[in-house]
Amino acid sequence: MQGSDRQSGVAASGPRSRCHATVHQVWDAFTRGEQPHVHAGDLKLDHRAKMSVKVKQQSTSNVFR
């Protein structure tokens, strides 16, 4: 068997892989860390954020319902 199971330049993804990407925050300024992400972005994140806003708006208007 030649080489290893892990291919060069290919990110491992799965339940056991850990993303080492970091973000640095100074007050309200965010900068990327040195390590890149090893996974794809969450495609449902935008939808979840919009739904969260709608739920919060409805819940504040219907507090005693």
N, CA, C and O atoms as a Tripos MOL2 file, in Angstrom:
@<TRIPOS>MOLECULE
protein
  260   259    65     0     0
PROTEIN
NO_CHARGES

@<TRIPOS>ATOM
      1 N           0.8480   -1.1770    0.0000 N.3       1 MET1
      2 CA          0.0000    0.0000    0.0000 C.3       1 MET1
      3 C           0.8920    1.2390    0.0000 C.2       1 MET1
      4 O           1.7520    1.4010    0.8660 O.2       1 MET1
      5 N           0.6730    2.1020   -0.9800 N.am      2 GLN2
      6 CA          1.4930    3.2970   -1.0950 C.3       2 GLN2
      7 C           0.8800    4.4600   -0.3520 C.2       2 GLN2
      8 O          -0.3420    4.6060   -0.3250 O.2       2 GLN2
      9 N           1.7230    5.3030    0.2620 N.am      3 GLY3
     10 CA          1.2370    6.5140    0.9120 C.3       3 GLY3
     11 C           0.3580    6.2120    2.1020 C.2       3 GLY3
     12 O           0.4460    5.1480    2.7140 O.2       3 GLY3
     13 N          -0.4810    7.1580    2.4110 N.am      4 SER4
     14 CA         -1.3950    6.9720    3.5340 C.3       4 SER4
     15 C          -2.8290    7.0830    3.0530 C.2       4 SER4
     16 O          -3.0810    7.3960    1.8890 O.2       4 SER4
     17 N          -3.7580    6.8290    3.9430 N.am      5 ASP5
     18 CA         -5.1690    6.9230    3.6050 C.3       5 ASP5
     19 C          -5.5960    8.3680    3.3590 C.2       5 ASP5
     20 O          -6.5910    8.6140    2.6780 O.2       5 ASP5
     21 N          -4.8570    9.3080    3.9020 N.am      6 ARG6
     22 CA         -5.2090   10.7160    3.7980 C.3       6 ARG6
     23 C          -4.4990   11.3350    2.5960 C.2       6 ARG6
     24 O          -3.2730   11.2800    2.5030 O.2       6 ARG6
     25 N          -5.2570   11.9190    1.6860 N.am      7 GLN7
     26 CA         -4.6840   12.5310    0.5000 C.3       7 GLN7
     27 C          -4.2450   13.9520    0.8100 C.2       7 GLN7
     28 O          -4.8820   14.6460    1.6020 O.2       7 GLN7
     29 N          -3.1840   14.3710    0.2020 N.am      8 SER8
     30 CA         -2.6640   15.7170    0.4190 C.3       8 SER8
     31 C          -3.6220   16.7450   -0.1640 C.2       8 SER8
     32 O          -4.0510   16.6140   -1.3110 O.2       8 SER8
     33 N          -3.9620   17.7690    0.6160 N.am      9 GLY9
     34 CA         -4.8180   18.8400    0.1430 C.3       9 GLY9
     35 C          -6.3020   18.5500    0.2510 C.2       9 GLY9
     36 O          -7.1180   19.4200   -0.0540 O.2       9 GLY9
     37 N          -6.6650   17.3790    0.6660 N.am     10 VAL10
     38 CA         -8.0740   17.0200    0.7910 C.3      10 VAL10
     39 C          -8.4550   17.0490    2.2580 C.2      10 VAL10
     40 O          -7.8480   16.3630    3.0810 O.2      10 VAL10
     41 N          -9.4580   17.8420    2.5800 N.am     11 ALA11
     42 CA         -9.8800   17.9610    3.9740 C.3      11 ALA11
     43 C         -10.6930   16.7530    4.3840 C.2      11 ALA11
     44 O         -11.5630   16.2920    3.6450 O.2      11 ALA11
     45 N         -10.4070   16.2530    5.5510 N.am     12 ALA12
     46 CA        -11.1820   15.1500    6.1030 C.3      12 ALA12
     47 C         -12.4780   15.7120    6.6660 C.2      12 ALA12
     48 O         -12.4740   16.7300    7.3570 O.2      12 ALA12
     49 N         -13.5600   15.0600    6.3750 N.am     13 SER13
     50 CA        -14.8270   15.5090    6.9400 C.3      13 SER13
     51 C         -15.5620   14.3050    7.4940 C.2      13 SER13
     52 O         -15.4550   13.1960    6.9720 O.2      13 SER13
     53 N         -16.2880   14.5350    8.5290 N.am     14 GLY14
     54 CA        -17.0080   13.4530    9.1730 C.3      14 GLY14
     55 C         -17.1610   13.7510   10.6420 C.2      14 GLY14
     56 O         -16.6880   14.7800   11.1230 O.2      14 GLY14
     57 N         -17.8130   12.8670   11.3570 N.am     15 PRO15
     58 CA        -18.0710   13.1210   12.7700 C.3      15 PRO15
     59 C         -16.8240   13.1540   13.6380 C.2      15 PRO15
     60 O         -16.8560   13.7270   14.7270 O.2      15 PRO15
     61 N         -15.7350   12.5620   13.1940 N.am     16 ARG16
     62 CA        -14.5290   12.5130   14.0220 C.3      16 ARG16
     63 C         -13.5180   13.6030   13.6780 C.2      16 ARG16
     64 O         -12.5790   13.8340   14.4410 O.2      16 ARG16
     65 N         -13.6960   14.2770   12.5400 N.am     17 SER17
     66 CA        -12.7340   15.3160   12.1880 C.3      17 SER17
     67 C         -13.0760   16.6030   12.9340 C.2      17 SER17
     68 O         -14.2430   16.8910   13.2000 O.2      17 SER17
     69 N         -12.0520   17.3600   13.2620 N.am     18 ARG18
     70 CA        -12.2350   18.5950   14.0180 C.3      18 ARG18
     71 C         -11.7280   19.7520   13.1870 C.2      18 ARG18
     72 O         -10.6310   19.6930   12.6310 O.2      18 ARG18
     73 N         -12.5140   20.7910   13.1010 N.am     19 CYS19
     74 CA        -12.1110   21.9870   12.3810 C.3      19 CYS19
     75 C         -11.2930   22.8610   13.3220 C.2      19 CYS19
     76 O         -11.7620   23.2200   14.4030 O.2      19 CYS19
     77 N         -10.0830   23.2020   12.9220 N.am     20 HIS20
     78 CA         -9.1990   23.9950   13.7610 C.3      20 HIS20
     79 C          -9.2260   25.4780   13.4070 C.2      20 HIS20
     80 O          -8.3800   26.2410   13.8740 O.2      20 HIS20
     81 N         -10.1900   25.8910   12.5870 N.am     21 ALA21
     82 CA        -10.2930   27.3000   12.2110 C.3      21 ALA21
     83 C         -10.6630   28.1310   13.4360 C.2      21 ALA21
     84 O         -11.4460   27.6990   14.2830 O.2      21 ALA21
     85 N         -10.0920   29.3220   13.5160 N.am     22 THR22
     86 CA        -10.3560   30.1960   14.6520 C.3      22 THR22
     87 C         -10.7090   31.5920   14.1730 C.2      22 THR22
     88 O         -10.4480   31.9640   13.0290 O.2      22 THR22
     89 N         -11.2990   32.3450   15.0640 N.am     23 VAL23
     90 CA        -11.6230   33.7430   14.8240 C.3      23 VAL23
     91 C         -11.1320   34.5260   16.0280 C.2      23 VAL23
     92 O         -11.3350   34.1170   17.1710 O.2      23 VAL23
     93 N         -10.4820   35.6580   15.7660 N.am     24 HIS24
     94 CA        -10.0180   36.5150   16.8430 C.3      24 HIS24
     95 C         -10.9540   37.7050   16.9460 C.2      24 HIS24
     96 O         -11.3170   38.2940   15.9280 O.2      24 HIS24
     97 N         -11.3480   38.0640   18.1500 N.am     25 GLN25
     98 CA        -12.2500   39.1830   18.3710 C.3      25 GLN25
     99 C         -11.6070   40.2030   19.2950 C.2      25 GLN25
    100 O         -11.1140   39.8640   20.3710 O.2      25 GLN25
    101 N         -11.6180   41.4460   18.8640 N.am     26 VAL26
    102 CA        -11.2190   42.5690   19.7020 C.3      26 VAL26
    103 C         -12.3790   43.5430   19.6460 C.2      26 VAL26
    104 O         -12.6200   44.1910   18.6280 O.2      26 VAL26
    105 N         -13.0850   43.6340   20.7450 N.am     27 TRP27
    106 CA        -14.3470   44.3970   20.8440 C.3      27 TRP27
    107 C         -15.3130   43.8960   19.7890 C.2      27 TRP27
    108 O         -15.7530   42.7490   19.8690 O.2      27 TRP27
    109 N         -15.6610   44.7110   18.8000 N.am     28 ASP28
    110 CA        -16.6130   44.2600   17.7830 C.3      28 ASP28
    111 C         -15.9280   43.9940   16.4420 C.2      28 ASP28
    112 O         -16.6000   43.8930   15.4150 O.2      28 ASP28
    113 N         -14.6260   43.8820   16.4400 N.am     29 ALA29
    114 CA        -13.8660   43.5890   15.2200 C.3      29 ALA29
    115 C         -13.4390   42.1220   15.2250 C.2      29 ALA29
    116 O         -12.8480   41.6440   16.1930 O.2      29 ALA29
    117 N         -13.7390   41.4240   14.1530 N.am     30 PHE30
    118 CA        -13.4050   40.0120   14.0110 C.3      30 PHE30
    119 C         -12.3910   39.8310   12.8910 C.2      30 PHE30
    120 O         -12.5210   40.4490   11.8350 O.2      30 PHE30
    121 N         -11.3920   38.9980   13.1060 N.am     31 THR31
    122 CA        -10.4170   38.6610   12.0720 C.3      31 THR31
    123 C         -10.2470   37.1540   12.0370 C.2      31 THR31
    124 O         -10.4200   36.4680   13.0440 O.2      31 THR31
    125 N          -9.9070   36.6530   10.8680 N.am     32 ARG32
    126 CA         -9.7070   35.2100   10.6930 C.3      32 ARG32
    127 C          -8.4110   34.7750   11.3630 C.2      32 ARG32
    128 O          -7.4390   35.5260   11.4400 O.2      32 ARG32
    129 N          -8.4350   33.5530   11.8380 N.am     33 GLY33
    130 CA         -7.2200   32.9740   12.3890 C.3      33 GLY33
    131 C          -6.3570   32.4110   11.2760 C.2      33 GLY33
    132 O          -6.6610   32.5830   10.0960 O.2      33 GLY33
    133 N          -5.2910   31.7460   11.6500 N.am     34 GLU34
    134 CA         -4.3480   31.2170   10.6640 C.3      34 GLU34
    135 C          -4.8410   29.9420    9.9840 C.2      34 GLU34
    136 O          -4.4970   29.6890    8.8300 O.2      34 GLU34
    137 N          -5.6350   29.1440   10.6740 N.am     35 GLN35
    138 CA         -6.0740   27.8530   10.1420 C.3      35 GLN35
    139 C          -7.3450   28.0050    9.3090 C.2      35 GLN35
    140 O          -8.2850   28.6660    9.7520 O.2      35 GLN35
    141 N          -7.3980   27.4160    8.1260 N.am     36 PRO36
    142 CA         -8.6190   27.4550    7.3180 C.3      36 PRO36
    143 C          -9.6300   26.4130    7.7940 C.2      36 PRO36
    144 O          -9.2800   25.4960    8.5370 O.2      36 PRO36
    145 N         -10.8760   26.5570    7.3670 N.am     37 HIS37
    146 CA        -11.9010   25.5640    7.6890 C.3      37 HIS37
    147 C         -11.6390   24.2850    6.9040 C.2      37 HIS37
    148 O         -11.0840   24.3360    5.8060 O.2      37 HIS37
    149 N         -12.0290   23.1500    7.4500 N.am     38 VAL38
    150 CA        -11.8560   21.8630    6.7810 C.3      38 VAL38
    151 C         -13.2030   21.2560    6.4050 C.2      38 VAL38
    152 O         -13.3160   20.0480    6.1990 O.2      38 VAL38
    153 N         -14.2210   22.1090    6.3200 N.am     39 HIS39
    154 CA        -15.5610   21.6220    6.0020 C.3      39 HIS39
    155 C         -16.3020   22.6970    5.2200 C.2      39 HIS39
    156 O         -15.8860   23.8550    5.1890 O.2      39 HIS39
    157 N         -17.3790   22.3120    4.6050 N.am     40 ALA40
    158 CA        -18.2140   23.2620    3.8660 C.3      40 ALA40
    159 C         -19.0490   24.0780    4.8540 C.2      40 ALA40
    160 O         -19.2710   23.6590    5.9900 O.2      40 ALA40
    161 N         -19.4990   25.2280    4.4140 N.am     41 GLY41
    162 CA        -20.3330   26.0690    5.2610 C.3      41 GLY41
    163 C         -21.7250   25.4810    5.4510 C.2      41 GLY41
    164 O         -22.1470   24.6120    4.6880 O.2      41 GLY41
    165 N         -22.4300   25.9530    6.4600 N.am     42 ASP42
    166 CA        -23.7840   25.4960    6.7380 C.3      42 ASP42
    167 C         -24.7430   26.2410    5.8180 C.2      42 ASP42
    168 O         -24.9470   27.4430    5.9820 O.2      42 ASP42
    169 N         -25.3330   25.5410    4.8530 N.am     43 LEU43
    170 CA        -26.2020   26.1690    3.8750 C.3      43 LEU43
    171 C         -27.5440   26.5950    4.4610 C.2      43 LEU43
    172 O         -28.2410   27.4150    3.8640 O.2      43 LEU43
    173 N         -27.9130   26.0590    5.6030 N.am     44 LYS44
    174 CA        -29.1910   26.3890    6.2290 C.3      44 LYS44
    175 C         -29.0760   27.5630    7.2020 C.2      44 LYS44
    176 O         -30.0830   27.9870    7.7690 O.2      44 LYS44
    177 N         -27.8910   28.0840    7.4020 N.am     45 LEU45
    178 CA        -27.6690   29.1290    8.3970 C.3      45 LEU45
    179 C         -28.4740   30.3910    8.1120 C.2      45 LEU45
    180 O         -29.0520   30.9660    9.0350 O.2      45 LEU45
    181 N         -28.5280   30.8340    6.8690 N.am     46 ASP46
    182 CA        -29.2830   32.0240    6.5010 C.3      46 ASP46
    183 C         -30.7720   31.8280    6.7890 C.2      46 ASP46
    184 O         -31.4300   32.7210    7.3230 O.2      46 ASP46
    185 N         -31.2950   30.6630    6.4350 N.am     47 HIS47
    186 CA        -32.7080   30.3570    6.6820 C.3      47 HIS47
    187 C         -33.0060   30.3350    8.1810 C.2      47 HIS47
    188 O         -34.0170   30.8810    8.6230 O.2      47 HIS47
    189 N         -32.1350   29.7120    8.9530 N.am     48 ARG48
    190 CA        -32.3360   29.6410   10.4050 C.3      48 ARG48
    191 C         -32.3260   31.0280   11.0440 C.2      48 ARG48
    192 O         -33.1100   31.2970   11.9530 O.2      48 ARG48
    193 N         -31.4480   31.9020   10.5770 N.am     49 ALA49
    194 CA        -31.3820   33.2570   11.1220 C.3      49 ALA49
    195 C         -32.6680   34.0220   10.8220 C.2      49 ALA49
    196 O         -33.1950   34.7130   11.6940 O.2      49 ALA49
    197 N         -33.1750   33.9040    9.6050 N.am     50 LYS50
    198 CA        -34.4220   34.5940    9.2360 C.3      50 LYS50
    199 C         -35.6030   34.0570   10.0360 C.2      50 LYS50
    200 O         -36.4580   34.8270   10.4740 O.2      50 LYS50
    201 N         -35.6540   32.7590   10.2260 N.am     51 MET51
    202 CA        -36.7490   32.1680   11.0020 C.3      51 MET51
    203 C         -36.6600   32.5860   12.4640 C.2      51 MET51
    204 O         -37.6850   32.8170   13.1050 O.2      51 MET51
    205 N         -35.4700   32.6840   12.9850 N.am     52 SER52
    206 CA        -35.2840   33.1070   14.3690 C.3      52 SER52
    207 C         -35.7970   34.5310   14.5680 C.2      52 SER52
    208 O         -36.4270   34.8270   15.5840 O.2      52 SER52
    209 N         -35.5340   35.4050   13.6140 N.am     53 VAL53
    210 CA        -36.0220   36.7890   13.6990 C.3      53 VAL53
    211 C         -37.5510   36.8120   13.6990 C.2      53 VAL53
    212 O         -38.1630   37.5330   14.4860 O.2      53 VAL53
    213 N         -38.1620   36.0250   12.8200 N.am     54 LYS54
    214 CA        -39.6310   35.9790   12.7480 C.3      54 LYS54
    215 C         -40.2370   35.4570   14.0510 C.2      54 LYS54
    216 O         -41.2170   36.0100   14.5500 O.2      54 LYS54
    217 N         -39.6580   34.4070   14.5920 N.am     55 VAL55
    218 CA        -40.1670   33.8220   15.8390 C.3      55 VAL55
    219 C         -40.0610   34.8260   16.9780 C.2      55 VAL55
    220 O         -40.9950   34.9690   17.7680 O.2      55 VAL55
    221 N         -38.9360   35.5200   17.0710 N.am     56 LYS56
    222 CA        -38.7570   36.5130   18.1380 C.3      56 LYS56
    223 C         -39.7150   37.6750   17.9870 C.2      56 LYS56
    224 O         -40.2250   38.1880   18.9830 O.2      56 LYS56
    225 N         -39.9690   38.1020   16.7540 N.am     57 GLN57
    226 CA        -40.9210   39.1860   16.5280 C.3      57 GLN57
    227 C         -42.3290   38.7620   16.9530 C.2      57 GLN57
    228 O         -43.0340   39.5300   17.6060 O.2      57 GLN57
    229 N         -42.7340   37.5650   16.5920 N.am     58 GLN58
    230 CA        -44.0600   37.0740   16.9550 C.3      58 GLN58
    231 C         -44.1680   36.8440   18.4550 C.2      58 GLN58
    232 O         -45.2160   37.1120   19.0430 O.2      58 GLN58
    233 N         -43.1200   36.3580   19.0790 N.am     59 SER59
    234 CA        -43.1960   36.0690   20.5070 C.3      59 SER59
    235 C         -43.2700   37.3470   21.3350 C.2      59 SER59
    236 O         -43.9300   37.3620   22.3740 O.2      59 SER59
    237 N         -42.6140   38.4140   20.9020 N.am     60 THR60
    238 CA        -42.7070   39.6650   21.6530 C.3      60 THR60
    239 C         -44.0540   40.3350   21.4720 C.2      60 THR60
    240 O         -44.5030   41.0610   22.3590 O.2      60 THR60
    241 N         -44.7040   40.1100   20.3540 N.am     61 SER61
    242 CA        -46.0170   40.7110   20.1520 C.3      61 SER61
    243 C         -47.1410   39.8930   20.7970 C.2      61 SER61
    244 O         -48.2370   40.4150   20.9980 O.2      61 SER61
    245 N         -46.8910   38.6330   21.1220 N.am     62 ASN62
    246 CA        -47.8960   37.7490   21.7060 C.3      62 ASN62
    247 C         -47.4400   37.2400   23.0760 C.2      62 ASN62
    248 O         -47.5030   36.0370   23.3290 O.2      62 ASN62
    249 N         -46.9930   38.1080   23.9440 N.am     63 VAL63
    250 CA        -46.4420   37.6970   25.2320 C.3      63 VAL63
    251 C         -47.4860   37.0050   26.1130 C.2      63 VAL63
    252 O         -47.2010   35.9700   26.7170 O.2      63 VAL63
    253 N         -48.6800   37.5660   26.1870 N.am     64 PHE64
    254 CA        -49.6950   37.0260   27.0990 C.3      64 PHE64
    255 C         -50.7610   36.2210   26.3700 C.2      64 PHE64
    256 O         -51.8620   36.0720   26.9010 O.2      64 PHE64
    257 N         -50.5020   35.7230   25.2470 N.am     65 ARG65
    258 CA        -51.4850   34.9720   24.4790 C.3      65 ARG65
    259 C         -51.6100   33.5810   24.9840 C.2      65 ARG65
    260 O         -52.3980   32.7990   24.4510 O.2      65 ARG65
@<TRIPOS>BOND
     1     1     2 1
     2     2     3 1
     3     3     4 2
     4     3     5 am
     5     5     6 1
     6     6     7 1
     7     7     8 2
     8     7     9 am
     9     9    10 1
    10    10    11 1
    11    11    12 2
    12    11    13 am
    13    13    14 1
    14    14    15 1
    15    15    16 2
    16    15    17 am
    17    17    18 1
    18    18    19 1
    19    19    20 2
    20    19    21 am
    21    21    22 1
    22    22    23 1
    23    23    24 2
    24    23    25 am
    25    25    26 1
    26    26    27 1
    27    27    28 2
    28    27    29 am
    29    29    30 1
    30    30    31 1
    31    31    32 2
    32    31    33 am
    33    33    34 1
    34    34    35 1
    35    35    36 2
    36    35    37 am
    37    37    38 1
    38    38    39 1
    39    39    40 2
    40    39    41 am
    41    41    42 1
    42    42    43 1
    43    43    44 2
    44    43    45 am
    45    45    46 1
    46    46    47 1
    47    47    48 2
    48    47    49 am
    49    49    50 1
    50    50    51 1
    51    51    52 2
    52    51    53 am
    53    53    54 1
    54    54    55 1
    55    55    56 2
    56    55    57 am
    57    57    58 1
    58    58    59 1
    59    59    60 2
    60    59    61 am
    61    61    62 1
    62    62    63 1
    63    63    64 2
    64    63    65 am
    65    65    66 1
    66    66    67 1
    67    67    68 2
    68    67    69 am
    69    69    70 1
    70    70    71 1
    71    71    72 2
    72    71    73 am
    73    73    74 1
    74    74    75 1
    75    75    76 2
    76    75    77 am
    77    77    78 1
    78    78    79 1
    79    79    80 2
    80    79    81 am
    81    81    82 1
    82    82    83 1
    83    83    84 2
    84    83    85 am
    85    85    86 1
    86    86    87 1
    87    87    88 2
    88    87    89 am
    89    89    90 1
    90    90    91 1
    91    91    92 2
    92    91    93 am
    93    93    94 1
    94    94    95 1
    95    95    96 2
    96    95    97 am
    97    97    98 1
    98    98    99 1
    99    99   100 2
   100    99   101 am
   101   101   102 1
   102   102   103 1
   103   103   104 2
   104   103   105 am
   105   105   106 1
   106   106   107 1
   107   107   108 2
   108   107   109 am
   109   109   110 1
   110   110   111 1
   111   111   112 2
   112   111   113 am
   113   113   114 1
   114   114   115 1
   115   115   116 2
   116   115   117 am
   117   117   118 1
   118   118   119 1
   119   119   120 2
   120   119   121 am
   121   121   122 1
   122   122   123 1
   123   123   124 2
   124   123   125 am
   125   125   126 1
   126   126   127 1
   127   127   128 2
   128   127   129 am
   129   129   130 1
   130   130   131 1
   131   131   132 2
   132   131   133 am
   133   133   134 1
   134   134   135 1
   135   135   136 2
   136   135   137 am
   137   137   138 1
   138   138   139 1
   139   139   140 2
   140   139   141 am
   141   141   142 1
   142   142   143 1
   143   143   144 2
   144   143   145 am
   145   145   146 1
   146   146   147 1
   147   147   148 2
   148   147   149 am
   149   149   150 1
   150   150   151 1
   151   151   152 2
   152   151   153 am
   153   153   154 1
   154   154   155 1
   155   155   156 2
   156   155   157 am
   157   157   158 1
   158   158   159 1
   159   159   160 2
   160   159   161 am
   161   161   162 1
   162   162   163 1
   163   163   164 2
   164   163   165 am
   165   165   166 1
   166   166   167 1
   167   167   168 2
   168   167   169 am
   169   169   170 1
   170   170   171 1
   171   171   172 2
   172   171   173 am
   173   173   174 1
   174   174   175 1
   175   175   176 2
   176   175   177 am
   177   177   178 1
   178   178   179 1
   179   179   180 2
   180   179   181 am
   181   181   182 1
   182   182   183 1
   183   183   184 2
   184   183   185 am
   185   185   186 1
   186   186   187 1
   187   187   188 2
   188   187   189 am
   189   189   190 1
   190   190   191 1
   191   191   192 2
   192   191   193 am
   193   193   194 1
   194   194   195 1
   195   195   196 2
   196   195   197 am
   197   197   198 1
   198   198   199 1
   199   199   200 2
   200   199   201 am
   201   201   202 1
   202   202   203 1
   203   203   204 2
   204   203   205 am
   205   205   206 1
   206   206   207 1
   207   207   208 2
   208   207   209 am
   209   209   210 1
   210   210   211 1
   211   211   212 2
   212   211   213 am
   213   213   214 1
   214   214   215 1
   215   215   216 2
   216   215   217 am
   217   217   218 1
   218   218   219 1
   219   219   220 2
   220   219   221 am
   221   221   222 1
   222   222   223 1
   223   223   224 2
   224   223   225 am
   225   225   226 1
   226   226   227 1
   227   227   228 2
   228   227   229 am
   229   229   230 1
   230   230   231 1
   231   231   232 2
   232   231   233 am
   233   233   234 1
   234   234   235 1
   235   235   236 2
   236   235   237 am
   237   237   238 1
   238   238   239 1
   239   239   240 2
   240   239   241 am
   241   241   242 1
   242   242   243 1
   243   243   244 2
   244   243   245 am
   245   245   246 1
   246   246   247 1
   247   247   248 2
   248   247   249 am
   249   249   250 1
   250   250   251 1
   251   251   252 2
   252   251   253 am
   253   253   254 1
   254   254   255 1
   255   255   256 2
   256   255   257 am
   257   257   258 1
   258   258   259 1
   259   259   260 2
@<TRIPOS>SUBSTRUCTURE
     1 MET1         2 RESIDUE 1 A MET
     2 GLN2         6 RESIDUE 1 A GLN
     3 GLY3        10 RESIDUE 1 A GLY
     4 SER4        14 RESIDUE 1 A SER
     5 ASP5        18 RESIDUE 1 A ASP
     6 ARG6        22 RESIDUE 1 A ARG
     7 GLN7        26 RESIDUE 1 A GLN
     8 SER8        30 RESIDUE 1 A SER
     9 GLY9        34 RESIDUE 1 A GLY
    10 VAL10       38 RESIDUE 1 A VAL
    11 ALA11       42 RESIDUE 1 A ALA
    12 ALA12       46 RESIDUE 1 A ALA
    13 SER13       50 RESIDUE 1 A SER
    14 GLY14       54 RESIDUE 1 A GLY
    15 PRO15       58 RESIDUE 1 A PRO
    16 ARG16       62 RESIDUE 1 A ARG
    17 SER17       66 RESIDUE 1 A SER
    18 ARG18       70 RESIDUE 1 A ARG
    19 CYS19       74 RESIDUE 1 A CYS
    20 HIS20       78 RESIDUE 1 A HIS
    21 ALA21       82 RESIDUE 1 A ALA
    22 THR22       86 RESIDUE 1 A THR
    23 VAL23       90 RESIDUE 1 A VAL
    24 HIS24       94 RESIDUE 1 A HIS
    25 GLN25       98 RESIDUE 1 A GLN
    26 VAL26      102 RESIDUE 1 A VAL
    27 TRP27      106 RESIDUE 1 A TRP
    28 ASP28      110 RESIDUE 1 A ASP
    29 ALA29      114 RESIDUE 1 A ALA
    30 PHE30      118 RESIDUE 1 A PHE
    31 THR31      122 RESIDUE 1 A THR
    32 ARG32      126 RESIDUE 1 A ARG
    33 GLY33      130 RESIDUE 1 A GLY
    34 GLU34      134 RESIDUE 1 A GLU
    35 GLN35      138 RESIDUE 1 A GLN
    36 PRO36      142 RESIDUE 1 A PRO
    37 HIS37      146 RESIDUE 1 A HIS
    38 VAL38      150 RESIDUE 1 A VAL
    39 HIS39      154 RESIDUE 1 A HIS
    40 ALA40      158 RESIDUE 1 A ALA
    41 GLY41      162 RESIDUE 1 A GLY
    42 ASP42      166 RESIDUE 1 A ASP
    43 LEU43      170 RESIDUE 1 A LEU
    44 LYS44      174 RESIDUE 1 A LYS
    45 LEU45      178 RESIDUE 1 A LEU
    46 ASP46      182 RESIDUE 1 A ASP
    47 HIS47      186 RESIDUE 1 A HIS
    48 ARG48      190 RESIDUE 1 A ARG
    49 ALA49      194 RESIDUE 1 A ALA
    50 LYS50      198 RESIDUE 1 A LYS
    51 MET51      202 RESIDUE 1 A MET
    52 SER52      206 RESIDUE 1 A SER
    53 VAL53      210 RESIDUE 1 A VAL
    54 LYS54      214 RESIDUE 1 A LYS
    55 VAL55      218 RESIDUE 1 A VAL
    56 LYS56      222 RESIDUE 1 A LYS
    57 GLN57      226 RESIDUE 1 A GLN
    58 GLN58      230 RESIDUE 1 A GLN
    59 SER59      234 RESIDUE 1 A SER
    60 THR60      238 RESIDUE 1 A THR
    61 SER61      242 RESIDUE 1 A SER
    62 ASN62      246 RESIDUE 1 A ASN
    63 VAL63      250 RESIDUE 1 A VAL
    64 PHE64      254 RESIDUE 1 A PHE
    65 ARG65      258 RESIDUE 1 A ARG
